[in-house]
Amino acid sequence: MLIPCWPFSSTPNCRGGYPTSEPPTCPEYMNAILRPRRGHRLDTPRSVVSVHNVTWSATASAVGSKEVIEHALGWMTGGHAELSNEKVKSYHGAKMILIHARIMKKKAAKLSLSHLGAGFLLQLAESENLESRIDDDNTLHIRLSLQSLASGSIEFPSGYEEQVKGRIKLEVYPGQKPQEIAHSMLVKAAEISQDEGLPIDPKNM
């Protein structure tokens, strides 16, 4: 069950969220990984604009948790998302609310990802299963812990807990490798996150 804890407590768990992200937080590592690699320029038009759109989805079982999730999704997308919801039924027939946060404009979609935090983005970029997260339609799939998000941190889920499902539609041109595009996009988003001090403190929303 999701525990409604918005606004966040004064001492949130900050793994991947405000004010720091882990792993990693070592300045030397961050500076090294954010430096453009040979053959992976981040200032070219195609590598900078490498996202078509972003969609996040989560389910709420009550009105109170719906409000918590909507606030959390607004925070983690930097206010760039358009929120919508629909009534659905679970596998066992229980009534639930499916909440979507969609960012359909390319620039806003790319910028919204920087609000995931540099540490989380770099962890995802360097993960061994990055390629397996990308489907045949060049969509990068991510799952987050819903409880952690509601508590003010961005983390991968553990076990069978409630999750937020993310779909990032990559902009891939002929001859390009989706995994390389995803890696460059995530590193660039981490660079923006670090430069801008994102994500913002949720208590300031």
N, C-alpha and C positions, 0 to 999 in steps of 0.2 A: 504494500500500500504506500502511495506517495504521501509523504509528510509535508503539509503546506508550511513552508518556512520562508516565505517571501513577505516582507523584505528580509534580506539575509542577516544573519547574526553578525556581531561585530568582529568575530574571529572566524571567518569562513575557511574551509579547507581549500587551499589554493593550488592544488595540483592541476596545472593546465589553465588556471583561471587567475583572477586578481589576487594579490598584486604581482606574484611571480609565477612561473610555470616550471614544473619539474616532471620527469626529467626532460631536458637538461637545463641547468641555470648557470653553469660555469661560463664566465665571460669569454675566456679563451676559446672554448668550444663554440659558443654562439657566434663569435666573430669569424671563426674559421668556416663554419658551415654556411654562414650567410654570404660568404665571399663567392661571387660567380665562378663556376668551374669552367675549365677549358672546354669549349664546345657547347656550353650551356649559358649563353648570354641572356641576361634577364632584361636588357633594355631594348630588345627588338620588338616591333609591334606585335608579332604573332605570339611571342612568349609572354608578353605582358598581358595581352587580352586573350587569355586561354580558357575562359569559362563562359559558357552560354547562359546558364542559369543554375540556381541552387534551390533545393526544396528540403525542408525539414518536416517531419511528421511525428506526432506523439498522441497517445490516447489518454483521456481523462475519464475517471469513473464517477466524478461528482462535480458540482458547480464550483466548489471551493478549489479543487485541484485544477480545474479548467483555467481559472484566473491565475493561479500560480504558474502553470505551464505557459500561458500566453505571455506573462511578464518575463519569464525566463527566456523564452524564444526571442522576444523583442530585444532583450539584453545581449544575448549571444550573437545576434545578427546585426547589432549596432543600429537598430531601428530601420534597417533597409528593407525588411520583409513586409509583405502584405499578408495579414493573418486571416484565416478562414477556418470554419469548423463545420462538421456534419455529424449527424447522429447515426451511430452504427450499433451492431450487436456483436458481442464477443462470441467465441466458439461455443460457449455454454449458454448463449442466449441473453446474457446480461446487457443492459443498455449502457452504451459508452459514447463518448464524444471524441471524434477524430479531429485533431487540430493540425492545420498545415501552416507553415511559414514559407512563403515563396518569394524569391527575388529573381525576377525575369529579365531585368536589364543587365547587360554584360558588366558594365563598370560597377554598378551597385553590388552585383553578385560577387565580383572579385574582391571589392573592399570589405564586404560583409565577412569574408573568411578570415580576415586579419583579427577579427574580434574573438576568434577561438584561442588566441594567445600563442606567442612564439614557441614556447616549450612544447605544447601539444602539436602544433603544426610541424615542427622539426621531428618530433617523435614519429609522426605519421609518415613524413617524407622519407625518413631513413628506415622505416619498418621493412622487414623481409617480405611481408605479405602485401605490399603496396600493389604489385601487379595483379594479384588475385582479387583485389577489391574493385578492379575495373572490368565492366562487362563488355559484351560485343558491341554495344551502342556507345562506347566511350563514356560511360557514366561511372564515376567514382563513388562507391558506397561506403558510408561511415555510420557507425552506431555509437551513441553516447549513453552514459548512465543518466537516466531521467532524475533519479534521486539526487545525484551529485549536482546536476544542473540546477535543480530547484534549491539547492543549498549554496549556490554561488560558485561552483567550480566546474570545470570541463574535463571529463575523464572518460576513458573507455569503460564499457560495462564489464562486470564480472559475474559469471554464473548466469542465472535466468532472471535477473532483475528487470524491471521495466526499463524500456529503452527509447531513445529518440533516434529515428532513422533519418539519415541524411543522404541526399543524392546530388552530386555535383556533375553537371553535364559539361564535359571537357570540349574545348574547341581544338579539334585535331585535323590537320591538313594531310593530303596524300604524301606519303613518304616519311611522315613523322610517327614516332612511337608514343602511344598513349601514356606509358609509364614515365617516359622522360618529360612529357608535357605536364603530367600530374606532379612529378617531383619539382620541376621548375616553378610551377604555380604555387605549390605549398611553401617552398623556400622564399619566394617573392612575398607571399602573404605574411610569412614569419618576419621578414625584413621590415615590412610596413608596421606590423604589430609592435616590434621592438622599438622602431623609431618614434611611433606615436604613443607608446605606453599603453597599449591595449591588452586585454579588455579594460574598459573603464570600471571604476569602483561602482558596483550595483547600488550602493547606498546613495550615490549621487544622481541616480535616475529620477 
